[in-house]
């Protein structure tokens, strides 16, 4: 189906061709002064810098730009689809239904536009317009966090002491014989157990429950301040910080950006430091990892495996989920790629 193409501005104010799931990192986009080509991981030139923009290779093809138009090259640097597109996306696999066959056909295609308004078509590897854009099977990780706001279950348990108005969720903690109930009293949330003992006081505007491999945790918010509890009500991270932002970079991994007294760090659920609080700001990259800002407002990156690219850029972003490459903007305003070792794939 043809559809309009909408452009999205990245929050860190730098633009890049973010590569798709089938991206090939054998060849890396390389900038020499104001022109782009490709090098291998040893930074040896494979495709001479002659383009105004260059994206990552995907399924053997890369989007490149000359002047105002985009085209495609192969890994040998040969132009295989001419420079005639106002917008061009990386190639990827999709499928089309064929009533004559039992299963759908898989096809390699790319979204592109020949028009100034970004009206999108789909093309094959020869640049031929497809009659129909293939469908894409997107895999997403299941969400195991549950915000307890407006969520309700039906329970037969009644309060004989006016403890709560209604129960909205329940859970058990491993190694603990009690049952726990997240409930609401007036307009506030709290938690009590099957002995009607309050384990989290009814003073919070929201309670968010999430599960790790060995425990249940609750993040509770009151007047903008957030506290982390274990499922049994034990405080893990107290509400002594200005910011407590929960992020979930990997399955069963839960981290919290915390900020206090002008310094930011990242903690684990056990209140230990994942990133020491020595930065003026930390933000989570949606593809996994953390952008860290030092006192001079330089940006660096902290990978989930704790590999660090030191702060020296004006902007930085992970190129794709699970990637070991970063798209950066230098202090002089130019862009390029850096790997997890800090090697720069650009030169003056």
C-alpha positions in Angstrom: 0.0 0.0 0.0 1.3 3.4 -0.9 1.4 5.8 2.0 2.8 9.2 3.0 6.2 9.3 4.5 6.6 11.2 7.8 9.9 12.5 9.0 10.7 12.4 12.7 13.2 14.7 14.4 15.6 12.8 16.8 15.6 14.4 20.2 19.3 14.9 20.3 19.1 17.0 17.2 21.3 14.9 14.9 20.1 12.8 12.0 21.4 9.5 10.8 20.3 6.5 8.8 19.5 4.2 11.6 20.2 0.7 10.3 17.6 -2.0 10.3 17.6 -5.5 11.8 19.6 -7.0 8.9 22.3 -4.3 8.8 25.8 -5.4 7.8 28.5 -3.8 10.0 31.4 -5.2 7.9 31.5 -1.9 6.1 31.2 1.3 8.2 30.1 4.7 6.8 33.2 6.9 6.9 33.4 10.7 6.6 36.5 12.4 5.2 36.0 16.2 5.6 32.5 16.6 4.0 32.3 13.5 1.9 31.2 10.0 2.9 32.5 6.6 1.8 33.0 3.2 3.5 35.8 1.5 5.4 36.2 -1.8 7.1 36.6 -2.3 10.8 40.4 -1.6 10.5 39.4 1.8 9.0 40.8 0.8 5.6 39.0 2.5 2.7 36.8 0.3 0.6 34.5 2.8 -1.1 36.1 6.2 -1.7 34.4 9.2 0.0 32.4 10.8 -2.7 28.9 11.1 -1.3 27.1 13.8 0.7 25.5 11.1 2.9 25.9 7.4 3.4 23.8 4.9 5.3 24.7 1.4 6.6 24.6 -1.6 4.3 21.6 -3.8 4.5 21.2 -7.0 2.5 24.1 -5.9 0.3 22.9 -2.4 -0.5 23.4 1.0 1.1 21.6 4.3 0.6 23.9 7.1 -0.5 23.2 10.7 -1.5 24.6 13.0 -4.2 23.4 16.6 -4.2 19.8 16.5 -3.2 19.0 12.9 -4.4 19.4 9.5 -3.0 20.4 6.2 -4.7 21.8 2.8 -3.8 25.2 1.2 -4.1 26.4 -2.4 -3.6 29.3 -3.5 -1.4 31.8 -3.0 -4.4 30.8 0.7 -4.5 28.9 0.4 -7.8 25.7 2.4 -8.2 23.0 -0.1 -8.7 19.9 2.2 -8.4 20.3 5.8 -9.8 20.1 9.0 -7.7 16.5 9.9 -8.3 14.8 9.7 -4.9 14.0 12.5 -2.5 13.8 9.9 0.4 15.3 6.4 0.4 15.2 3.7 3.1 17.4 0.7 3.7 16.5 -2.6 2.0 14.8 -5.2 4.2 12.8 -8.4 3.8 9.0 -8.5 3.8 6.3 -10.8 2.5 3.4 -10.6 0.1 0.4 -12.9 0.0 0.0 -15.1 -3.1 -3.3 -16.8 -3.4 -1.8 -19.4 -5.9 0.7 -20.6 -3.2 0.3 -22.1 0.2 2.7 -19.7 1.9 3.6 -16.0 1.4 6.5 -15.0 -0.8 9.5 -13.3 0.9 10.8 -10.3 -1.0 13.7 -7.8 -0.5 12.4 -4.2 -0.8 13.0 -0.7 0.3 10.7 2.3 0.9 11.5 5.4 -1.3 9.9 8.5 -2.6 10.3 10.2 -6.0 8.3 13.3 -4.9 9.0 16.3 -2.8 6.1 15.7 -0.5 7.6 12.3 0.6 4.8 10.2 -0.9 6.2 6.7 -0.5 6.5 3.8 -2.9 8.3 0.4 -2.5 11.0 -0.7 -4.9 12.9 -3.9 -5.5 16.7 -4.2 -5.8 16.5 -3.1 -9.5 14.6 0.1 -8.6 11.4 -1.3 -10.1 8.3 0.0 -8.3 6.3 -2.8 -6.7 2.6 -3.0 -7.1 2.2 -3.5 -3.4 4.4 -2.8 -0.4 5.3 -6.0 1.4 4.2 -6.6 5.0 6.8 -6.6 7.8 6.9 -9.0 10.8 8.0 -6.8 13.7 9.1 -8.6 16.8 8.8 -6.8 20.1 9.8 -7.8 23.6 6.8 -8.5 25.9 6.2 -5.9 28.5 6.2 -7.2 32.0 5.7 -3.9 33.8 2.2 -3.1 35.0 1.2 0.3 36.1 -1.5 0.0 38.7 -3.7 2.9 37.7 -7.3 2.2 36.7 -6.6 -1.6 36.5 -9.1 -3.6 38.5 -9.7 -7.2 39.4 -12.7 -8.8 41.2 -11.9 -10.1 44.7 -13.9 -11.8 47.4 -11.6 -10.5 50.1 -13.4 -7.9 52.2 -12.0 -5.3 54.6 -13.4 -5.6 58.0 -11.6 -2.5 59.3 -12.2 -0.1 56.4 -8.6 -0.7 55.3 -9.2 -0.3 51.6 -12.0 0.6 49.1 -11.0 -2.0 46.5 -8.2 -4.3 45.5 -6.6 -3.7 42.1 -3.9 -6.4 41.9 -2.2 -9.2 43.9 1.0 -11.2 43.8 3.2 -13.5 45.8 6.9 -13.2 46.7 9.2 -16.2 46.3 10.1 -17.7 49.7 7.4 -15.7 51.5 4.2 -17.5 52.5 2.1 -14.3 52.4 -0.1 -13.0 49.6 0.1 -9.3 48.9 -2.6 -7.0 47.6 -2.2 -3.6 45.8 -5.3 -1.7 46.8 -6.8 1.7 46.7 -8.2 3.8 49.6 -9.9 7.0 48.6 -7.6 8.3 45.8 -4.3 6.7 47.0 -2.6 3.3 46.5 -0.9 1.1 49.0 -0.2 -2.6 49.7 -1.3 -5.0 52.4 -0.8 -8.7 53.0 -3.2 -11.5 53.8 -2.9 -10.7 57.5 -4.3 -7.3 56.7 -0.9 -5.7 57.6 -0.1 -2.6 55.6 3.3 -3.1 53.9 3.3 0.0 51.7 1.3 2.9 53.1 -1.7 4.3 51.3 -0.1 7.6 50.3 0.9 7.0 46.7 -0.7 8.3 43.5 0.7 5.3 41.4 2.3 2.0 42.0 4.1 0.2 39.2 4.8 -3.5 39.7 7.6 -5.4 37.8 9.2 -8.8 38.1 12.9 -9.8 38.0 14.3 -13.3 37.9 14.1 -13.6 41.7 11.8 -10.9 43.1 8.9 -8.6 42.6 9.4 -4.8 42.9 7.1 -1.9 43.3 7.9 1.7 42.2 5.6 4.1 44.1 5.1 7.8 43.4 4.1 10.5 45.8 4.1 14.2 44.9 6.6 13.6 42.1 9.0 11.6 44.3 9.5 7.9 43.6 10.4 5.1 46.0 11.4 1.5 45.1 10.1 -1.3 47.3 10.6 -5.0 47.3 7.4 -6.9 47.0 7.3 -7.4 50.7 7.4 -3.7 51.3 11.1 -3.3 52.2 12.4 0.0 50.8 15.2 -0.6 48.3 15.8 2.8 46.9 14.4 5.6 49.1 12.7 8.8 47.9 15.8 10.9 48.6 16.6 11.6 45.0 15.2 14.2 42.7 14.8 11.7 39.8 14.1 8.0 39.9 13.5 6.9 36.3 13.0 3.2 35.7 14.4 1.8 32.5 14.3 -1.8 31.3 17.2 -2.4 28.7 17.1 -6.2 28.7 14.9 -9.0 29.9 15.0 -9.3 33.7 17.3 -6.2 33.9 15.9 -3.2 35.6 17.9 0.0 36.2 17.1 3.4 37.7 18.5 6.8 36.7 18.9 8.8 39.9 19.8 12.4 40.4 20.6 14.3 43.6 22.5 17.5 44.4 23.3 18.1 40.7 24.8 14.7 40.0 23.3 11.8 38.2 24.0 8.1 38.2 22.3 4.7 37.6 21.4 2.2 40.2 20.4 -1.5 40.2 17.3 -2.8 42.0 19.5 -3.7 45.0 20.5 0.0 45.4 24.1 -0.5 44.2 25.6 1.8 41.6 25.6 0.6 37.9 27.0 4.1 36.9 28.6 6.2 39.6 26.9 9.5 40.2 29.5 11.8 38.6 27.6 13.2 35.6 25.5 16.3 35.4 22.9 14.4 33.4 22.1 10.9 32.2 19.5 9.9 29.7 18.4 6.5 28.5 18.9 5.6 24.8 15.9 3.7 23.6 18.1 1.3 21.7 19.9 0.3 25.0 22.6 2.2 27.0 23.0 5.6 28.5 24.0 9.0 27.2 26.2 10.7 29.9 26.9 14.4 30.2 30.0 15.8 32.0 30.5 19.2 33.7 31.6 20.8 30.4 28.3 19.6 28.7 30.2 17.0 26.6 28.3 13.8 25.7 29.6 10.2 26.1 28.0 6.8 26.2 27.7 4.0 28.7 26.9 0.6 27.2 24.8 -2.0 29.1 28.0 -4.1 29.4 29.6 -1.1 31.1 31.9 -0.3 28.1 32.4 3.5 28.2 32.9 6.0 25.4 34.3 9.1 27.2 32.3 12.4 26.9 33.7 14.5 24.1 30.8 15.1 21.7 28.0 17.6 21.5 25.5 14.8 20.8 25.6 11.0 20.7 23.2 8.1 20.0 23.4 4.4 19.6 23.1 3.5 15.9 20.7 0.7 16.4 19.5 -1.7 19.1 22.3 -4.0 20.1 24.8 -2.1 18.0 28.4 -1.4 19.0 28.5 1.8 16.9 27.4 5.3 17.9 26.3 8.1 15.7 27.9 11.3 17.1 28.0 15.0 16.5 31.4 16.6 17.1 32.0 19.9 18.9 32.5 21.6 15.5 29.1 20.4 14.4 30.0 17.6 12.0 28.7 14.0 12.2 30.2 10.6 12.1 30.4 7.1 13.7 32.4 5.9 16.7 32.7 2.3 17.8 32.5 1.0 21.4 36.3 1.2 21.7 36.1 5.0 21.0 37.6 4.6 17.5 36.4 7.4 15.2 35.3 6.6 11.7 35.8 10.1 10.3 38.6 12.5 9.7 39.1 16.2 9.0 
